[in-house]
């Protein structure tokens, strides 16, 4: 009882002392603050996220939106893509569009060509981004996505682009066996030549052995080139440079040799912008004169992804092979190299999915 009285008296004494000191300091015009506990330590500096060029060295996936998935996939299977998985109707319950819930279902088919995954999507319900792109631009590849090496990298890149004024248009997440998977599409299409840049954070993919993408027929056994048709190649170059990517290595006024357009002598010219920082070149085509397949594409689709390229060892043999499979040439061109003429032949595949396949013969390789 005495101990209790002693503690009570001590507490009252402390409160009275603090009150007296407070009053005296206040009279003297000095600020006074009583702080309980340890003094707060300054927060450690958080490094500002930076663009990580290593992430963008290899395209991991293309998202190819189509109105009739069976017609498109069956055709490309005849051309030689056989490493195909028909996933049926897939639900995307956690999909968002511009920050708002946008749950969707879609028919999905995936394929592996070398180290590239092709993801065909036919929207069934929801999925505003896919539906809008299909309505505005018809069939075509709408997103090129890159795989991050950790969830932290995914978060850091989103913060980086946000600081550059580039938001996330679409985000998705799913439960995997090795952790939560996520994907994001950035709002780059309007200023970036119709190209939507994407990221994939997939712990399951990182934890399993990579699918080599075998089982496909030559020459569609490895994608070696990606290309877009744009309205102004210099503006596209400036836009991606402003985001921290390296400027295009070259922008050429191209007048090819041996030009042929749909069986007639070709007169087309174009500006070609080249980005060679990744493991497959990016080509950005701005038309100067036509007619040609680029003009055709622009009238039907507007700016956007135009063709996938594959390398061949014998162009005439490749033309015969692909014509027999249902893809005859639509446009031909050539260029000089120290080891002879290089050749580029576009195949008439655009009616089946809005994407042209290009055969490339480069004697310097």
Order of alpha helices (4+ residues) and beta strands (2+ residues): alpha-beta-alpha-beta-beta-beta-beta-beta-alpha-beta-alpha-beta-beta-beta-alpha-beta-alpha-beta-beta-beta-beta-beta-alpha-beta-alpha-beta-beta-beta
